[in-house]
């Protein structure tokens, strides 16, 4: 079955150009010209990936991304007319998987879609392999859920993925750039504020849950998920 791509873009010329190239590559493409219509089409069609413009009528791209992320982890590539660091950070914080600034080459768009789908497929395989369990903490990537002291904690996908990544290698220190590369896939965009913001929000939700593990800052280097010997298995259940 062909991979389904939803294009939410109000510039008809750009949307049609993307659609033509995608269909030439063997994808099935759908177009919505405003945010509200795009959100409805997302839940009607259940695409495999979304190309989402920021500046949209009726409902902007930020709002569409937020609504999708509240219920679904489908990968999202955001499109913008500005090569603006603030927009990139905002998109990442809301759970976007990649970012493309206009004007762009179609070869770049296709390459980014391939790369994001490969990363997403890899994460899906890893999610099926294990559920991480530590003292008072369970990270279930198959269900995209985090449970602390037996209670489900609401957590955006990128926060959950960051926590899972760190907890999968307890006591290993990761630099901010490593985390950007491996969790977000942004080899070309190394703004460490994105990682810092996500770690801060994670701490607000998980600090104090156990004295057997914690999310630690290694000053001048990065972050690690620190455990003591009896803090949990970190393995499949």
C-alpha positions as CSV (number, residue, x, y, z in Angstrom):
1,X,0.0,0.0,0.0
2,X,1.3,3.4,-1.0
3,X,2.5,5.8,1.8
4,X,-0.1,8.5,2.4
5,X,1.1,12.2,2.7
6,X,-1.2,15.0,3.8
7,X,-0.2,18.4,2.4
8,X,-1.7,21.3,4.4
9,X,-0.7,24.4,2.4
10,X,-2.7,27.4,1.4
11,X,-0.5,28.2,-1.7
12,X,-2.2,26.1,-4.4
13,X,0.8,26.2,-6.7
14,X,3.2,24.9,-4.0
15,X,0.7,22.3,-2.9
16,X,0.1,21.0,-6.4
17,X,3.8,20.9,-7.1
18,X,4.5,18.9,-4.0
19,X,1.6,16.5,-4.8
20,X,2.9,15.9,-8.4
21,X,6.4,15.1,-7.2
22,X,5.1,12.9,-4.4
23,X,2.9,10.9,-6.7
24,X,5.8,10.5,-9.2
25,X,7.7,9.0,-6.3
26,X,4.9,6.5,-5.6
27,X,3.2,8.3,-2.7
28,X,-0.5,9.0,-2.3
29,X,-1.0,12.7,-1.6
30,X,-3.9,14.7,-0.2
31,X,-4.2,18.5,-0.1
32,X,-6.0,20.8,2.4
33,X,-5.8,24.6,1.9
34,X,-6.6,25.7,5.5
35,X,-5.8,24.5,8.9
36,X,-9.3,23.5,9.9
37,X,-9.8,21.4,6.7
38,X,-6.4,19.9,7.1
39,X,-7.1,18.8,10.7
40,X,-10.4,17.1,9.5
41,X,-8.6,15.5,6.6
42,X,-5.9,14.2,8.9
43,X,-8.4,12.3,11.1
44,X,-10.4,11.2,8.0
45,X,-7.5,9.9,5.9
46,X,-5.0,8.9,8.6
47,X,-1.9,9.8,6.6
48,X,1.5,8.3,7.3
49,X,3.2,11.8,7.4
50,X,2.1,15.4,7.3
51,X,3.6,18.4,5.5
52,X,2.3,21.4,7.4
53,X,2.6,25.1,6.5
54,X,2.7,27.5,9.5
55,X,0.9,30.5,8.0
56,X,-2.6,29.0,7.2
57,X,-6.0,30.6,7.1
58,X,-8.7,29.7,9.7
59,X,-6.3,27.7,11.9
60,X,-2.5,28.2,11.8
61,X,0.0,25.5,11.6
62,X,1.0,25.7,15.3
63,X,-2.6,25.0,16.3
64,X,-2.9,22.1,13.8
65,X,0.3,20.6,15.1
66,X,-0.9,20.9,18.7
67,X,-4.2,19.3,17.9
68,X,-2.6,16.4,16.1
69,X,0.1,15.9,18.8
70,X,-2.6,15.8,21.5
71,X,-3.9,12.5,20.0
72,X,-1.4,11.1,17.6
73,X,2.3,10.6,16.9
74,X,2.2,10.7,13.1
75,X,5.4,12.4,11.9
76,X,5.0,16.1,10.9
77,X,7.3,18.2,8.7
78,X,6.6,21.9,9.1
79,X,7.0,24.3,6.2
80,X,7.7,28.0,6.6
81,X,8.5,31.0,4.5
82,X,11.0,32.2,7.1
83,X,14.3,30.6,8.0
84,X,13.7,31.7,11.6
85,X,15.3,30.1,14.7
86,X,12.3,30.9,16.8
87,X,9.9,29.2,14.4
88,X,12.2,26.1,14.4
89,X,12.4,25.9,18.2
90,X,8.6,26.4,18.4
91,X,7.9,23.7,15.9
92,X,10.2,21.3,17.8
93,X,8.7,22.0,21.1
94,X,5.2,21.3,19.7
95,X,6.4,17.9,18.4
96,X,7.4,18.5,14.8
97,X,9.8,16.0,13.4
98,X,11.5,18.1,10.8
99,X,11.5,21.6,9.3
100,X,11.8,22.9,5.7
101,X,12.2,26.6,4.9
102,X,10.8,28.1,1.7
103,X,11.9,28.3,-1.0
104,X,12.9,24.7,-1.2
105,X,14.0,22.2,-3.8
106,X,11.6,19.2,-4.3
107,X,14.6,16.8,-4.0
108,X,15.1,18.1,-0.5
109,X,11.4,17.6,0.4
110,X,11.5,14.0,-0.9
111,X,14.8,13.4,1.0
112,X,13.4,14.8,4.2
113,X,10.2,12.7,3.9
114,X,12.3,9.5,3.4
115,X,14.6,10.4,6.3
116,X,11.7,11.1,8.7
117,X,9.8,8.0,7.7
118,X,13.0,5.9,8.2
119,X,13.5,7.3,11.7
120,X,9.8,6.8,12.6
121,X,9.9,3.2,11.3
122,X,13.0,2.6,13.4
123,X,11.3,4.1,16.5
124,X,8.2,1.9,15.9
125,X,10.4,-1.3,15.7
126,X,12.2,-0.3,18.9
127,X,8.9,0.5,20.6
128,X,7.6,-3.0,19.9
129,X,10.8,-4.6,21.4
130,X,10.6,-3.4,24.9
131,X,8.8,-1.4,27.7
132,X,11.2,0.3,30.1
133,X,10.5,-0.2,33.8
134,X,12.2,1.5,36.7
135,X,11.2,2.1,40.3
136,X,7.7,3.8,40.1
137,X,8.3,4.5,36.4
138,X,7.1,2.7,33.3
139,X,7.7,3.9,29.7
140,X,5.6,2.1,27.2
141,X,6.5,3.3,23.7
142,X,4.1,0.9,22.0
143,X,1.2,2.8,23.7
144,X,3.2,6.1,23.9
145,X,2.5,6.3,27.6
146,X,4.4,7.1,30.7
147,X,3.2,5.9,34.1
148,X,4.5,7.2,37.4
149,X,3.4,5.6,40.7
150,X,0.8,3.7,38.7
151,X,-0.8,6.9,37.2
152,X,-0.6,7.9,33.5
153,X,1.2,11.2,33.0
154,X,0.3,13.3,30.0
155,X,3.4,13.9,28.0
156,X,3.9,15.3,24.4
157,X,5.6,12.8,22.0
158,X,9.0,14.5,21.9
159,X,9.2,14.7,25.7
160,X,8.3,11.0,25.9
161,X,10.8,10.1,23.2
162,X,13.6,12.0,25.0
163,X,12.8,10.4,28.3
164,X,12.8,6.9,26.6
165,X,16.0,7.6,24.8
166,X,17.9,8.7,28.0
167,X,16.3,5.9,30.1
168,X,17.3,3.3,27.5
169,X,21.0,3.9,28.3
170,X,21.0,4.6,32.1
171,X,24.0,6.5,33.4
172,X,25.3,7.3,30.0
173,X,25.9,11.0,29.3
174,X,24.5,12.5,26.1
175,X,25.5,15.9,24.7
176,X,22.7,18.3,23.6
177,X,23.8,17.9,20.0
178,X,23.6,14.1,20.3
179,X,20.1,14.3,21.6
180,X,19.1,16.7,18.8
181,X,20.5,14.3,16.2
182,X,19.1,11.1,17.7
183,X,15.7,12.2,19.1
184,X,14.8,15.0,16.6
185,X,17.0,14.0,13.7
186,X,18.2,17.6,13.2
187,X,21.8,17.1,12.2
188,X,21.8,20.4,10.5
189,X,20.1,22.4,13.3
190,X,21.9,22.3,16.6
191,X,20.0,24.8,18.8
192,X,20.5,23.3,22.3
193,X,17.6,25.4,23.8
194,X,15.2,22.8,22.4
195,X,16.8,20.1,24.6
196,X,17.0,22.3,27.6
197,X,13.3,23.2,27.4
198,X,12.2,19.6,27.0
199,X,14.4,18.5,30.0
200,X,12.9,21.3,32.1
201,X,9.4,20.2,31.3
202,X,10.2,16.5,31.9
203,X,11.6,17.3,35.3
204,X,8.4,19.1,36.3
205,X,6.6,15.9,35.6
206,X,9.0,13.2,36.9
207,X,11.2,14.7,39.7
208,X,10.6,13.2,43.1
209,X,8.9,10.0,41.8
210,X,11.8,7.8,43.1
211,X,15.1,8.2,44.9
212,X,16.5,5.3,42.7
213,X,16.7,7.3,39.4
214,X,16.8,10.9,38.3
215,X,17.3,13.1,35.2
216,X,20.7,14.7,35.8
217,X,22.5,17.6,34.2
218,X,26.2,17.1,33.6
219,X,27.4,20.6,33.5
220,X,29.2,21.6,30.4
221,X,28.4,18.3,28.7
222,X,24.7,17.4,28.6
223,X,22.2,15.1,30.4
224,X,21.9,11.5,31.7
225,X,19.3,9.3,33.2
226,X,21.0,8.3,36.5
227,X,20.1,5.2,38.4
228,X,21.3,3.3,41.4
229,X,21.8,-0.5,41.3
230,X,18.3,-1.4,42.4
231,X,16.5,1.3,40.5
232,X,14.8,-1.0,38.0
233,X,15.6,-3.2,35.0
234,X,15.1,-0.8,32.2
235,X,14.2,-4.0,30.2
236,X,11.2,-5.6,28.6
237,X,8.2,-6.6,30.6
